[in-house]
């Protein structure tokens, strides 16, 4: 019995697009799933096209992502206009063209993704395979490798395995049967020592000082823990702290906040049992900035100019104190 579904005639169509004279650039908003998917697509294109490179539109700063790139030897660089003009064909993985302003201006020939489709922004490309039911784009690319009879090498298998693990949150979030099959298949070839090294690379040494500051500044109200950190070099610190404090016994949800560049950034995390973090963030802060997310995780970004004369920290506390509704999971 085959491990995966048959992708004929999709694989034939894909291979028919790869010509020896073409120079391809695989573009992404880099995270583990996107990096792994780009690595897999690059493997499919290798030796079938004149050149293929990978580029990301975002800054990569999370330690686990940097460790993944270094140890799995993922060839990726920041997308610039001078880089883009060196290529004549463009692929997009783990995103759709309307997901990031950095994708604008590129006519994508190929798109692989697993995020929901938007009726207001249909994807236009010569080849499109978007599977919203999948938990990770890495699972979709693993299917293509299998159908093309390409056995993933150790580094590629490790990347795809980690991409599935992170996007499904170790199967705590939405996933499909194909994600489990891909995870099991890749487990044979992945380097599990490298996986442990990547997954444990959560903090930068210089970030440890923020834990000490957070312990001094935290506030606990019933089952919620709030921390406002002041000015920060990176919003990644807020994500790390929000996830960390959610592990405290008796805490059901957390809000960590700080000022990064010219924005007030708030990170929401919840246990998913009673309160919906996405609804809460949107209801409290969408009138002054962008805010929203999922039941267990959400984010708000508010330009400081929208606060007028308000102190950012007091603005946040006032909004949270004024919160009267329960923002139930439903």
C-alpha positions in Angstrom: 0.0 0.0 0.0 1.5 3.4 -1.0 2.5 5.7 1.8 1.0 8.8 0.1 -1.6 9.5 -2.6 -0.6 9.4 -6.2 0.1 12.9 -7.6 0.0 12.1 -11.3 -0.5 14.1 -13.4 0.6 16.9 -11.1 4.2 15.7 -10.9 4.3 15.5 -14.7 3.0 19.1 -14.9 5.6 20.3 -12.4 8.5 18.6 -14.1 7.3 20.0 -17.5 7.8 23.5 -16.1 11.5 22.9 -15.2 13.7 23.8 -18.2 17.4 23.8 -18.4 17.5 27.4 -19.4 15.5 28.8 -16.5 16.8 30.5 -13.3 14.4 30.0 -10.4 14.2 31.9 -7.1 12.2 30.2 -4.3 10.7 33.0 -2.1 9.3 32.6 1.4 8.4 34.3 4.7 11.0 32.2 6.6 10.0 29.9 9.4 10.8 26.2 9.9 8.0 25.0 7.6 8.8 27.5 4.9 12.6 26.8 5.1 12.1 23.0 4.9 9.6 23.4 2.0 12.0 25.6 0.1 14.8 23.1 0.7 12.6 20.3 -0.7 11.5 22.2 -3.8 15.2 23.1 -4.4 16.0 19.4 -4.3 13.3 18.7 -6.9 14.6 21.4 -9.2 18.3 20.6 -8.8 19.9 19.5 -12.1 16.7 20.2 -13.9 17.2 24.0 -14.2 20.0 26.4 -14.9 20.0 27.7 -11.3 17.8 27.7 -8.2 18.2 29.8 -5.0 16.1 30.6 -2.0 15.3 34.0 -0.5 13.3 35.2 2.5 11.3 38.5 2.8 11.6 38.6 6.6 14.5 39.0 9.0 15.5 35.7 10.6 16.3 36.3 14.2 14.8 33.4 16.2 17.7 31.2 17.6 16.0 27.9 16.6 15.6 29.1 13.0 19.2 30.3 12.8 20.4 27.0 14.3 18.2 25.1 11.7 19.7 27.1 8.8 23.3 26.6 10.1 23.1 22.9 11.0 21.0 21.8 8.0 23.0 23.9 5.6 20.0 25.7 4.1 21.1 28.1 1.5 18.9 31.2 2.0 19.4 34.9 1.7 17.5 38.1 2.2 15.3 39.1 -0.8 16.4 42.4 -2.4 15.5 44.0 -5.7 19.0 43.4 -7.0 18.7 39.7 -6.2 15.3 39.3 -7.8 16.4 40.7 -11.2 18.9 37.8 -11.5 16.1 35.3 -12.0 13.4 34.8 -14.5 11.1 32.3 -12.7 9.7 32.5 -9.2 8.2 30.0 -6.7 6.4 30.7 -3.5 6.3 28.2 -0.6 4.2 28.2 2.6 2.5 31.4 1.7 0.3 33.1 -0.9 1.1 36.3 -2.7 -1.2 38.4 -0.6 0.3 37.3 2.7 3.2 39.7 2.8 4.0 43.0 1.1 7.5 41.7 0.2 5.8 39.3 -2.3 4.4 42.1 -4.3 5.9 42.8 -7.7 6.7 39.2 -8.4 4.7 37.1 -10.9 4.8 33.7 -9.3 5.0 30.7 -11.6 4.6 28.1 -8.9 2.9 28.2 -5.4 2.8 25.5 -2.7 1.0 26.3 0.5 -1.3 24.9 3.2 -3.0 28.1 4.5 -6.7 28.8 3.9 -7.6 30.3 0.6 -9.0 33.8 0.4 -11.9 34.5 -2.0 -10.8 38.1 -2.2 -7.3 37.2 -3.2 -7.3 34.3 -5.6 -3.8 32.9 -6.3 -2.6 33.3 -9.9 0.2 31.1 -11.1 1.0 28.5 -13.7 1.1 25.8 -11.1 -0.8 26.0 -7.8 -1.1 23.3 -5.1 -2.7 24.7 -1.9 -4.0 22.2 0.6 -5.7 24.0 3.5 -6.5 20.7 5.2 -2.8 19.9 5.7 -1.0 20.9 8.9 2.2 21.8 7.1 3.5 22.6 3.7 6.4 20.3 4.5 3.9 17.4 4.4 2.8 18.4 0.9 6.4 18.6 -0.4 7.2 15.3 1.2 4.4 13.8 -0.9 6.0 15.3 -4.0 9.4 13.9 -3.2 7.9 10.5 -2.6 5.9 10.5 -5.9 9.1 11.6 -7.8 11.0 8.8 -6.2 13.4 11.2 -4.5 14.5 9.8 -1.1 15.2 12.7 1.2 18.8 12.9 2.4 19.5 13.2 6.2 19.5 17.0 6.3 16.4 17.5 4.1 14.5 14.8 6.0 15.4 16.5 9.3 14.3 19.9 8.0 10.9 18.5 6.8 10.4 16.6 10.0 11.0 19.7 12.0 8.8 21.8 9.7 5.8 19.4 10.4 6.6 19.3 14.1 6.6 23.1 14.5 3.6 23.9 12.3 1.4 21.3 14.0 3.0 22.1 17.4 3.8 18.4 17.8 0.2 17.6 16.6 -1.5 19.7 19.2 -2.8 22.0 16.5 -4.7 21.3 13.3 -3.3 18.3 11.3 -4.4 15.7 8.8 -3.6 12.0 8.3 -1.0 13.0 5.7 1.0 14.9 8.3 1.2 11.8 10.5 2.3 9.7 7.5 4.9 12.2 6.4 6.2 12.5 10.0 6.5 8.7 10.3 8.1 8.4 6.8 10.7 11.2 7.5 11.5 9.8 10.9 13.5 7.0 9.2 15.9 9.4 7.5 16.0 12.4 9.9 18.9 13.0 12.3 17.3 13.1 15.7 20.4 14.5 17.5 20.3 17.5 15.2 16.5 17.8 15.8 17.2 18.1 19.6 19.9 20.6 19.1 17.6 22.8 16.9 14.5 22.5 19.2 16.5 23.4 22.3 18.1 26.5 20.8 15.3 28.8 22.1 17.3 31.7 23.6 20.1 34.0 22.8 22.6 34.5 25.6 21.9 38.2 25.7 18.2 37.6 26.2 18.6 36.0 29.6 18.7 39.5 31.2 15.1 40.0 30.1 13.9 37.0 32.2 15.3 38.7 35.3 13.5 41.9 34.4 10.2 40.1 33.6 10.2 38.3 37.0 10.4 41.8 38.7 7.7 43.3 36.5 5.1 40.6 36.2 1.5 41.1 37.5 -0.9 38.2 38.2 -4.7 38.7 38.2 -6.5 35.5 38.9 -5.5 33.1 36.2 -3.8 35.7 33.9 -0.2 36.8 34.0 0.8 40.2 32.4 4.2 41.6 31.8 5.2 44.9 30.2 8.8 44.9 29.3 9.4 48.5 28.0 11.7 49.0 25.0 13.1 45.9 23.4 15.4 45.1 20.5 13.1 42.3 19.1 9.5 41.2 19.6 10.8 37.6 19.6 11.6 38.2 23.3 7.9 38.8 24.0 7.0 35.5 22.3 9.6 33.6 24.3 8.3 35.1 27.6 4.6 34.6 26.8 5.2 30.9 26.0 7.4 30.5 29.1 4.9 32.0 31.6 2.0 29.9 30.2 3.8 26.9 31.8 3.3 28.3 35.3 0.8 26.3 37.3 -2.5 28.0 37.7 -2.0 30.4 34.7 -4.5 30.0 31.9 -3.4 32.9 29.7 -0.6 35.5 29.4 0.0 38.9 27.8 3.5 40.2 27.2 4.1 43.7 25.9 6.8 46.0 24.9 7.9 48.7 22.5 9.9 47.7 19.4 11.0 50.4 17.0 7.9 52.6 16.7 5.3 50.0 17.6 3.7 48.7 20.7 3.7 44.9 20.4 1.5 42.6 22.5 1.7 38.8 22.5 -1.2 36.7 23.8 -1.0 33.1 24.7 -3.7 30.9 26.2 -4.4 27.3 27.1 -7.4 27.1 24.7 -9.8 25.9 27.3 -11.9 29.0 28.0 -10.7 32.2 26.5 -10.1 32.9 22.8 -6.8 34.9 22.5 -7.6 36.0 18.9 -11.0 37.4 19.8 -9.5 39.1 22.9 -6.7 40.8 21.0 -9.0 41.9 18.2 -11.7 43.3 20.5 -9.3 45.2 22.7 -6.8 46.6 20.2 -8.0 46.4 16.6 -9.4 50.0 16.8 -5.8 51.4 17.1 -3.7 48.9 15.2 -3.6 45.4 13.7 -4.8 42.7 16.1 -6.0 39.1 15.9 -4.9 35.5 15.9 -6.1 32.0 16.9 -7.8 30.6 20.0 -4.4 29.9 21.8 -2.2 32.6 20.3 -2.6 36.1 19.1 -0.7 39.3 18.5 -1.4 43.1 18.3 0.9 45.7 16.8 0.0 49.4 17.4 1.9 52.3 16.0 2.9 54.6 18.9 1.5 57.6 17.1 -2.0 56.0 17.5 -1.6 56.2 21.3 -1.4 60.0 21.1 -0.3 61.2 24.6 -0.9 57.9 26.4 2.0 56.1 28.1 2.2 52.6 26.3 2.2 50.6 29.5 -0.7 52.5 31.1 -2.6 52.2 27.8 -2.3 48.5 27.9 -3.3 48.1 31.6 -6.3 50.4 31.1 -7.5 48.3 28.2 -7.1 45.1 30.0 -8.8 46.4 33.2 -11.7 47.6 31.1 -12.1 44.1 29.7 -15.6 42.9 30.9 -16.4 40.1 28.5 -15.2 36.6 28.8 -13.9 36.0 25.2 -15.0 32.4 25.5 -13.4 29.7 23.3 -16.6 29.6 21.2 
